[in-house]
């Protein structure tokens, strides 16, 4: 799968996000891909969306956010933007939404971290949206990455995230 780590330092008005770039299929390492989409680059509303899931999801979400208006300023606006993205993924990009019959909601088939100076949110594949204060990680190497961040602290977020991803890449065969 992947490992994505995000540290938000609201007191410094900073967001640090990093991910591995491995493109894989079960048992195969196929190449590299950026798993982060930047919306509103260079503006006060710059938002990073990092996706753990199929590479098609990354490209489809990027296509949608470039073509449709989104808002990422609070939990409700993030939820509404993700709901619109989900609907467009399902209706126009061929997203298969069924995971299990007893699931309460359709699956988006990927996880994401959405982060900016307004906040940080983790979206699970079940489309649950969880506001997070300062530290978030998703993907198969998330526990390793969180352990590194907790051990190193968040005084130097860039170095901490690089180390967290290096450890996850070394010990998690899917990262």
Secondary structure as the mmCIF struct_conf table of DSSP 4:
data_model
#
loop_
_struct_conf.conf_type_id
_struct_conf.id
_struct_conf.beg_label_comp_id
_struct_conf.beg_label_asym_id
_struct_conf.beg_label_seq_id
_struct_conf.end_label_comp_id
_struct_conf.end_label_asym_id
_struct_conf.end_label_seq_id
STRN STRN1 UNK A 3 UNK A 9
HELX_RH_3T_P HELX_RH_3T_P1 UNK A 10 UNK A 12
TURN_TY1_P TURN_TY1_P1 UNK A 13 UNK A 13
STRN STRN2 UNK A 14 UNK A 19
STRN STRN3 UNK A 22 UNK A 25
TURN_TY1_P TURN_TY1_P2 UNK A 26 UNK A 27
STRN STRN4 UNK A 28 UNK A 32
STRN STRN5 UNK A 36 UNK A 39
BEND BEND1 UNK A 40 UNK A 40
TURN_TY1_P TURN_TY1_P3 UNK A 41 UNK A 42
BEND BEND2 UNK A 43 UNK A 43
TURN_TY1_P TURN_TY1_P4 UNK A 44 UNK A 45
STRN STRN6 UNK A 47 UNK A 53
HELX_RH_AL_P HELX_RH_AL_P1 UNK A 55 UNK A 67
BEND BEND3 UNK A 68 UNK A 68
BEND BEND4 UNK A 73 UNK A 74
HELX_RH_AL_P HELX_RH_AL_P2 UNK A 75 UNK A 92
BEND BEND5 UNK A 93 UNK A 93
BEND BEND6 UNK A 99 UNK A 99
TURN_TY1_P TURN_TY1_P5 UNK A 101 UNK A 102
BEND BEND7 UNK A 104 UNK A 105
BEND BEND8 UNK A 109 UNK A 109
STRN STRN7 UNK A 110 UNK A 116
TURN_TY1_P TURN_TY1_P6 UNK A 117 UNK A 118
STRN STRN8 UNK A 119 UNK A 123
TURN_TY1_P TURN_TY1_P7 UNK A 125 UNK A 126
STRN STRN9 UNK A 129 UNK A 132
BEND BEND9 UNK A 133 UNK A 134
STRN STRN10 UNK A 135 UNK A 139
TURN_TY1_P TURN_TY1_P8 UNK A 140 UNK A 141
HELX_RH_AL_P HELX_RH_AL_P3 UNK A 142 UNK A 152
BEND BEND10 UNK A 154 UNK A 154
TURN_TY1_P TURN_TY1_P9 UNK A 155 UNK A 156
HELX_RH_AL_P HELX_RH_AL_P4 UNK A 157 UNK A 171
TURN_TY1_P TURN_TY1_P10 UNK A 173 UNK A 174
#
